[in-house]
Amino acid sequence: MEKTLGCESFAALGFDLALDRENSDAEKYALRQTLFGTDQLLPMWVADMDLPTPPFIIEALKQRLDHPILGYPHTPDALYQSIIDWQSQYGLNVQADEIVFTHNVANGFMMAVGAFTQPGDAVLIMPPVYPPFFAAVQRHHCRLVEAPLQWHLNRYYLDFAALEDKIRRFHVKLLLFCHPQNPSGRVWLKEELEQLADLCVRYQVILISDEIHADLTFPPKQHLPLAALNHPIVEQCITLNSPGKTFNLGGLQIGYALIRHPQLRQKYRDYCHANALYDLNLFAQVALQAAYTEQGKQWRSRLLAHFDSNIQELIGFFAKHLPAVNVVRPEASYLVWLDFRQIFSDQTQLKKWCVEQAKLGLNDGETFGGESRAGTGFMRMNLAVSKATLHQALQQLTYAIQTLKEKK
């Protein structure tokens, strides 16, 4: 019988106290000097957690290490079944032969662009969006087409008129879709997904759906995979996912693609193999199977409650101390999109204030915006931190806000 974690166990896991990641080769700490010009700041940028990886996953890895041989692994049937069972909670019926392993989701859409386009083909994205989307298109020498999201009442919407115009005018071959949306945490509605699917089917556009933040959707919102729609899009849709974000496993390089159509799947698989990319490493296999369990669902529920508390605290802080900053409350994920446009008209000055006054390392909104500059005036903040770390960040922001008021 599978063990379960009680509330006492969860409370002792570091959700309240800061964990020391110095000297652990953690990317978000090691790159402070390179990215921000100083290591004397609190890094709240790259999307991994300053929270512990679940202890039941650590225990599974330790148990595997009890065996003295770490040779080439075979991919067990149980690994496929873990994904099948996990995705069923979203109404997505997956067959084992529809699963293609990648080494992470970003790697997955890199493979998709390479597999389904030729240099010069048009690939559409909708900024502001995860920066590697831009890189995937550019590195394959494709034509980058942007259809920016519409901003209305503190929320992003798909611009269907612009989408159809760009798809038709540039003969778009492939569309990269962030679902839920990063950086804003927007959860797309069934009606929106169906309208997007209609466009892609009408114009024969292959739709790549990055769903890595799906597990971090806050109730009562619900994630609906594109491939779970009762719609022809399921035959030209590639779903990308990973337990990496939910269970803080980014360092293990775990990802997978779900591809219903056999010809698309074979083409994708062939391209992955041509680039020597297939299967997961031994510890990625162990971690995925440990994560995708009922115990993993319990962990996720507690984690979401912690994130929600952090997000509410941040919203309350800005409402009290600097209401001109518009905090975009995410419907999924621990990433918060901060709108500073009422205060800063210059992105360089905004970044300088964050680093030099607030002493925070945040993601520059312009890196999400592309040529449309849809991210100008924004910063992205990672709230997958302990209460102690959040309170330190708020103290630093209090000082920085005071400097703003003194300049007026």
Residue, then its C-alpha position, 0 to 999 in steps of 0.5 A: m500500500e502506498k504511503t501518504l504524507g500527513c500534514e505534520s510531514f508537509a509542514a516540516l518540508g521547508f515551505d516556511l524556512a529558507l533553504d540554503r542553495e549557495n554552493s549547490d551549482a543552482e543556476k538561479y544563484a550561480l548566474r547572478q553576477t552574469l545576469f544582474g552584475t552582482d551576486q548581492l541580490l535575491p534571485m527570483w527569476v528562473a522557474d525552479m523552486d527554492l523549495p524541497t523536492p518531495p521527500f518521497i521522490i528523494e526516497a525513491l532515488k535513494q532506494r535505486l542508489d542502493h543497487p551498486i550498478l548504474g548501467y543502461p536502463h530499459t524503459p519499463d512499461a510502468l513508466y508509460q503507465s505512470i504518464i497514462d494514469w496522470q494525464s487521465q485526470y485531465g480527461l486525456n486518454v493516452q496510449a503508450d505508443e503515443i508517448v515520445f520522451t524528450h529531455n525537457v519541454a523546451n527541448g521538446f518544442m525545439m525538436a518539433v520546430g526541427a521536425f515539422t518545418q524547413p528553413g524559411d517556413a513561418v512559425l507563429i507565437m503569441p507574445p508575451v511568451y516564454p523566451p525559448f519560443f523565439a529561440a526555437v524558431q530563430r535557431h531553425h532559420c524559420r520566419l518568426v510571426e508574432a500575433p501578440l495577445q490582447w491586454h484587457l482588464n488585467r488579463y490577456y486574450l487571444d486575438f483571433a482576428a490577428l491570428e487568422d490574418k497572420i496564419r493566412r498571410f504568412h502561410v504559417k506552418l506551425l504554431l507554438f502555444c503556451h497552455p497555461q500561459n507563461p508569463s501571466g499564468r492565464v488558463w485558457l477556456k474551452e471556448e478559446l481552445e476550440q476557436l484556436a483549434d478551428l483556425c489551425v484545422r482550417y489552415q492545416v497548421i500543426l499546433i504545439s501545446d506547451e502544457i508544463h504548468a498544467d499541474l499547477t492550475f489553481p482551483p476552481k480553474q481547470h486545465l483542459p489539454l488541447a488533445a482532450l478536445n472532441h475536435p479534429i485538432v487532436e490529429q495535428c496537435i503535439t502536447l508537451n509536458s513534464p513533472g519538472k515544474t510541479f515537483n522541482l525536478g528540472g535538473l533531471q531533464i524529464g520531458y515527453a511529447l504526446i502525439r496521436h497521429p502516427q505519421l506526425r509521431q514517426k516524423y517527430r521520433d525520427y528527428c529526435h533520434a537523428n539528434a541522438l535524443y531518446d528515452l530518459n536517464l535512469f534517475a529521470q525514470v525513477a523520479l517520474q514514476a514516484a511523482y505521478t502517483e496519488q502521493g504526488k497529487q497530495w503534494r501538489s495540493r499542499l504546494l498550491a495552497h502555499f503558492d496561493s498564500n504567497i501570491q495573496e501576500l504579494i498582492g496585498f503588499f503592493a495594494k498597500h505600499l505601491p498600488a500603481v503596480n498592477v499584479v497579474r494574479p496567475e490562474a496557474s503556476y507560481l510565476v507572477w507578472l508585474d505591471f510597472r508601466q504606471i511608474f516606469s516608462d523606461q525598461t532600463q530604469l525599471k531593471k536598474w531599480c529592481v537590482e540596485q534598490a530592491k536587490l531582486g533578480l527578476n525576469d526582464g519583461e522585454t525578453f517575453g515580448g519580441e518585436s511587438r515589445a509586449g513585455t515592456g514595462f513588466m517583470r516576472m517574479n518567481l514565488a516558489v519560495s519559502k515564507a522566510t524568503l518572501h518576507q525578505a523580498l518584501q522587506q527589500l521592496t519596502y526600502a526600494i519603494q521608499t526611494l521612489k517616494e523620496k524622488k517625487 
